[in-house]
Amino acid sequence: MNPILSHVQAQQLLNAHKADHSALAVSLDLGRTYVELLLNASGVELPNGLHITWLDLDTIVRNQNNCFAVADDSTIYKIQEFSPEFNRLYSLMPTGENMRNGACRETAPTMLISGIPMHRIKGTDPQRDTKAKIRAAGPFTGPVLDTATGLGYTAIAAAQSAQHVTTIELDPVVLEICRSNPWSQALFEGSQITQLIGDSFDLIAEMADNTFAQIIHDPPMFSLAGHLYSADFYAELYRVLQPRGKLFHYIGNPESKSGRSVTVGASARLTEVGFTRIQRRRDAFGIVAYKR
Ligand SMILES: C[S@@+](CC[C@H](N)C(=O)[O-])C[C@H]1O[C@@H](n2cnc3c(N)ncnc32)[C@H](O)[C@@H]1O
């Protein structure tokens, strides 16, 4: 992968330059690993003969909602893609926790879909958000279905303990962003995760009965994908779930007006199609339900 930087690393490098340092250990994969980089008058030397100028680092600091990659000709570009098919702009957005001294502890990025973050980032971060979903959906006792790939965080986390994970993404352009995201790489490594492209509503209808031990359903909000909250869709989830299998359904903030009303409606429709033991999981902003 080409080097990727956010405002966190750019600020660290600019601070080191200001303090006349000639080298600094910095992450070029959004906080996953660190490398020692040499600083000079024009900028910073990167691996494989690449470099980045102080002016470009300044640009990155001023764009705190974007991650930037360094191209093979050492120019920088935002990690973002427009999907003409769905008329949506996807961009990788750094997240982090601001610490007392003004420094920032970087965590996995989220993706903005036409400006809306794909994960919870208020008072939490995408990793903690994913852990809460996985705690609610697990323990994993057989094959898992993940109905909405996104950046692949739930699929990747489930694959750490599940036998196998099948994950479905509607828009192939989302997977292009995943390819550029250091935190999504496990989606493309090994054979434990099967990726499918298409509408979960259509693809799940073609799957065999009683296939999955657990289902993680982390759809876009109700107003953007109402069919993924419909009784018809829930009936399909029920059908492909094994007897005594478990569904985790992310819904959104249970304290918000819309979160409350979607939870009530979804719970009623899940009951209608046969799900039982429906429980709210406030920690994970969702509900769990079981097949009889
Ligand atoms: C909230 S995100 C999922 C986040 C994901 N669980 C993760 O851990 O990164 C929802 C994703 O579902 C995708 N999506 C939207 N409609 C869909 C559909 N009908 N079928 C499958 N995926 C869909 C969106 O493009 C988006 O990437």
The ligand as a Tripos MOL2 file, in Angstrom:
@<TRIPOS>MOLECULE
LIG
   27    29     1     0     0
SMALL
NO_CHARGES

@<TRIPOS>ATOM
      1 C1        -23.4610    1.0290    8.4520 C.3       1 LIG1
      2 S1        -22.5340    0.4720    7.0780 S.3       1 LIG1
      3 C2        -21.9270   -1.0810    7.6210 C.3       1 LIG1
      4 C3        -20.6830   -0.9560    8.4750 C.3       1 LIG1
      5 C4        -19.9710   -2.2580    8.6200 C.3       1 LIG1
      6 N1        -20.7260   -3.2010    9.4220 N.3       1 LIG1
      7 C5        -18.5750   -2.0660    9.1820 C.2       1 LIG1
      8 O1        -18.2520   -2.7190   10.1680 O.co2     1 LIG1
      9 O2        -17.7810   -1.2700    8.6420 O.co2     1 LIG1
     10 C6        -23.7620    0.0280    5.9070 C.3       1 LIG1
     11 C7        -23.2150   -0.4680    4.5610 C.3       1 LIG1
     12 O3        -24.2690   -1.1380    3.8870 O.3       1 LIG1
     13 C8        -24.1940   -0.8660    2.5210 C.3       1 LIG1
     14 N2        -25.5460   -1.0990    1.9730 N.ar      1 LIG1
     15 C9        -26.5320   -0.2180    1.7720 C.ar      1 LIG1
     16 N3        -27.6290   -0.8270    1.3010 N.ar      1 LIG1
     17 C10       -27.3250   -2.1510    1.1950 C.ar      1 LIG1
     18 C11       -28.0320   -3.2940    0.7350 C.ar      1 LIG1
     19 N4        -29.2870   -3.1870    0.3300 N.pl3     1 LIG1
     20 N5        -27.4050   -4.4860    0.7310 N.ar      1 LIG1
     21 C12       -26.1150   -4.5960    1.1440 C.ar      1 LIG1
     22 N6        -25.3850   -3.5330    1.5980 N.ar      1 LIG1
     23 C13       -25.9780   -2.3320    1.6310 C.ar      1 LIG1
     24 C14       -23.7330    0.5710    2.4490 C.3       1 LIG1
     25 O4        -23.1520    0.8520    1.1670 O.3       1 LIG1
     26 C15       -22.7290    0.6130    3.5940 C.3       1 LIG1
     27 O5        -21.4530    0.2970    3.1250 O.3       1 LIG1
@<TRIPOS>BOND
     1     1     2 1
     2     2     3 1
     3     2    10 1
     4     3     4 1
     5     4     5 1
     6     5     6 1
     7     5     7 1
     8     7     8 2
     9     7     9 1
    10    10    11 1
    11    11    12 1
    12    11    26 1
    13    12    13 1
    14    13    14 1
    15    13    24 1
    16    14    15 ar
    17    14    23 ar
    18    15    16 ar
    19    16    17 ar
    20    17    18 ar
    21    17    23 ar
    22    18    19 1
    23    18    20 ar
    24    20    21 ar
    25    21    22 ar
    26    22    23 ar
    27    24    25 1
    28    24    26 1
    29    26    27 1
@<TRIPOS>SUBSTRUCTURE
     1 LIG1         1 GROUP 0 **** ****
